[in-house]
């Protein structure tokens, strides 16, 4: 990675965190669909990022959101988990011809179908962990699942829309 690409990734990471903390925080539909656009800060990192760095960035992003949302580690746990399983999800969705390691991970470079399946997979895992930790009761499993499904659709849609405005 060049210093220019590292700087670009830092700006994108900060953009999604600041967007979540200051603007998207109030974006809720019908008290069921919550938007957690900050997960794109991990989803959009390059393929060739070190796994330890990825996990640390996931924890950092989650703890920053936890600080502003007054949640006690739920976002950090969910983000650390998706940072940990991200390489496995990428390898699961790898096409026959593989990837170019220098390729950016974005809607423009990967295609709409692949990007939505990738983003939705990590988003549903994030939301399931986050909402289950917040509920902290298996008796609320079905209401949690409704929130997970609605929020996954909402968050994935917002991330895809933001990707349409991104230049590669």
C-alpha angles and dihedrals in degrees: 000000000000123000088249093056091045090052090048091051091049090053092049091048091051092044094058093045093049091044090054096044099045108025116014094046091088095044106111128146118211091331089283107075115063124181118226101175092162090082086076086072087073099030093057099048115119123274094243098056116130112258094229091050089048093053092046091050090049091052091045093051092047095047091048090055090044090056093054096039096045091233114144104234099310094119091043091053094048094046093046089052095051090045088053096048097037094094090051092050090049092050090047091054095041112131122228094264093048128219135295103243091217092054116112118240102238141118092259096053100037103037131245099273095048094043094050093048091047096045094042092050094054092039095054091050091049093048094045092054094042097049094041091052091048093049092042090190129095088207087073092055097119096046088047091052091053090052091046094052095043093044093046091054091045096046095044091049092051092047091050092048091051089050090058088064095048121103119214 
